[in-house]
Amino acid sequence: MTPLDLTQRPPRSPRAELDGIAFLPRAIDKCRAALPGGNLGSYINLDPEIVTWSSLFYRRLGITHDEFLAVVAAAGSEDEVAAWLRERIDDAKLAKWHAQLLGTRLCDIPEELRARVRARHPAAAAMPDTALMIDIFDADDAQLTGAGPR
């Protein structure tokens, strides 16, 4: 796949789905930005200091970032990536991932980590603790790039 520059446009919304898998298009975009010639900008896939949603995506679906990145790099299309992932996940893993992704609110993050989340996601400062994390990501993407969610 070709590299992406996430300083020009944000990755797709965490709500976006491919083959019924929420966050998959965003994970693909972030991996394409990590390829040679791409630019992650201020986005991260993994960080040893914090748990990222990308790392939760990999863990919940039972894959590693490195193997997913290799698949994205070698794939000719997003459908190939989706097919590769579908071979490795079951409905229970997917349901657990969707529930976590679509239902986690800022107030669900341990209190001692919320300040860190607010610092990492500037849009969160203006949002209530009851805001869904995916809403925070979409608002943050709009602030970072001046573009709305894709």
C-alpha positions as CSV (number, residue, x, y, z in Angstrom):
1,M,0.0,0.0,0.0
2,T,1.1,3.6,-0.5
3,P,2.2,5.7,2.5
4,L,0.0,8.4,3.9
5,D,0.8,11.8,5.4
6,L,-1.3,12.3,8.5
7,T,-0.2,16.0,8.8
8,Q,-2.4,16.6,5.6
9,R,-5.5,14.8,6.7
10,P,-6.4,12.7,9.8
11,P,-6.8,9.0,9.8
12,R,-10.3,7.8,9.4
13,S,-12.6,8.0,12.4
14,P,-12.4,5.1,14.9
15,R,-16.1,4.5,14.0
16,A,-15.2,3.7,10.4
17,E,-15.5,0.0,9.6
18,L,-14.1,-2.3,7.0
19,D,-15.6,-5.8,6.7
20,G,-17.6,-5.1,9.9
21,I,-14.5,-4.3,12.0
22,A,-14.5,-0.8,13.6
23,F,-11.2,1.0,13.9
24,L,-9.7,-1.2,11.1
25,P,-9.6,1.7,8.5
26,R,-7.9,4.0,11.1
27,A,-5.4,1.3,12.0
28,I,-4.6,0.9,8.3
29,D,-4.2,4.7,7.9
30,K,-1.8,4.9,10.8
31,C,0.3,2.0,9.6
32,R,0.4,3.5,6.1
33,A,1.7,6.7,7.7
34,A,4.4,4.7,9.5
35,L,5.7,3.3,6.1
36,P,8.8,4.8,4.5
37,G,7.6,8.0,2.8
38,G,4.7,8.4,5.2
39,N,4.2,10.8,8.1
40,L,2.5,10.0,11.4
41,G,2.6,13.6,12.5
42,S,1.4,13.7,16.1
43,Y,-0.3,10.3,15.8
44,I,1.1,7.3,17.5
45,N,0.5,3.5,17.1
46,L,2.4,2.3,20.1
47,D,3.9,4.1,23.1
48,P,5.8,2.3,25.9
49,E,4.6,4.9,28.4
50,I,0.8,4.6,27.7
51,V,-1.8,2.2,26.5
52,T,-3.0,3.5,23.1
53,W,-6.2,2.5,21.3
54,S,-4.1,1.1,18.6
55,S,-2.4,-1.2,21.1
56,L,-5.8,-2.2,22.5
57,F,-7.0,-3.0,18.9
58,Y,-4.1,-5.3,18.4
59,R,-4.4,-6.9,21.8
60,R,-8.1,-7.4,21.6
61,L,-7.9,-9.0,18.2
62,G,-4.9,-11.2,19.1
63,I,-2.4,-9.8,16.6
64,T,0.8,-7.7,17.0
65,H,1.5,-4.3,15.6
66,D,4.6,-5.6,13.7
67,E,2.7,-8.3,11.9
68,F,-0.2,-5.9,11.1
69,L,2.3,-3.3,9.8
70,A,3.9,-6.0,7.6
71,V,0.5,-7.0,6.2
72,V,-0.4,-3.4,5.4
73,A,2.9,-2.8,3.8
74,A,2.6,-5.8,1.5
75,A,-1.1,-5.6,0.8
76,G,-2.4,-4.4,-2.6
77,S,-5.7,-3.3,-1.1
78,E,-7.5,-2.8,2.2
79,D,-9.7,-5.8,1.4
80,E,-6.5,-8.0,1.6
81,V,-5.8,-6.6,5.0
82,A,-9.4,-7.2,6.1
83,A,-9.3,-10.8,4.8
84,W,-6.0,-11.5,6.6
85,L,-7.5,-10.2,9.9
86,R,-10.8,-12.1,9.5
87,E,-8.8,-15.3,9.3
88,R,-7.4,-14.6,12.7
89,I,-10.3,-13.3,14.7
90,D,-13.6,-14.8,15.9
91,D,-16.9,-13.1,16.7
92,A,-16.3,-13.1,20.5
93,K,-13.1,-11.1,20.1
94,L,-14.7,-8.7,17.7
95,A,-17.7,-8.2,20.0
96,K,-15.5,-7.5,22.9
97,W,-13.4,-5.0,20.9
98,H,-16.5,-3.2,19.6
99,A,-18.0,-2.9,23.0
100,Q,-14.8,-1.4,24.4
101,L,-14.2,0.9,21.5
102,L,-17.8,2.2,21.1
103,G,-18.6,2.3,24.8
104,T,-15.6,3.7,26.7
105,R,-16.1,7.2,28.1
106,L,-13.4,9.4,29.5
107,C,-14.7,8.7,33.0
108,D,-14.0,5.0,32.5
109,I,-10.3,5.8,32.2
110,P,-8.6,5.5,35.7
111,E,-8.6,8.9,37.4
112,E,-4.9,9.0,37.7
113,L,-4.6,8.6,33.9
114,R,-7.3,11.1,32.8
115,A,-5.0,14.1,33.1
116,R,-2.6,12.4,30.7
117,V,-5.4,11.6,28.3
118,R,-6.6,15.3,28.4
119,A,-3.0,16.4,27.8
120,R,-2.5,14.1,24.8
121,H,-5.9,14.9,23.3
122,P,-6.5,18.7,23.4
123,A,-10.1,18.4,22.4
124,A,-10.8,16.5,25.6
125,A,-10.2,19.6,27.7
126,A,-13.5,21.1,26.4
127,M,-15.5,17.8,26.8
128,P,-17.2,16.4,29.8
129,D,-15.9,13.3,31.6
130,T,-18.9,11.4,30.1
131,A,-17.7,12.0,26.5
132,L,-17.0,8.8,24.5
133,M,-13.4,8.4,23.7
134,I,-14.2,8.0,20.0
135,D,-15.9,11.4,20.1
136,I,-12.8,12.8,21.7
137,F,-10.7,11.2,18.9
138,D,-12.9,12.7,16.2
139,A,-12.8,16.2,17.8
140,D,-9.1,15.9,18.3
141,D,-8.6,15.0,14.6
142,A,-10.6,18.0,13.6
143,Q,-8.5,20.3,15.8
144,L,-5.1,18.9,14.8
145,T,-5.7,19.0,11.0
146,G,-8.6,21.5,10.6
147,A,-10.5,18.7,8.9
148,G,-13.6,16.9,10.1
149,P,-13.8,13.2,10.6
150,R,-13.5,10.9,7.6
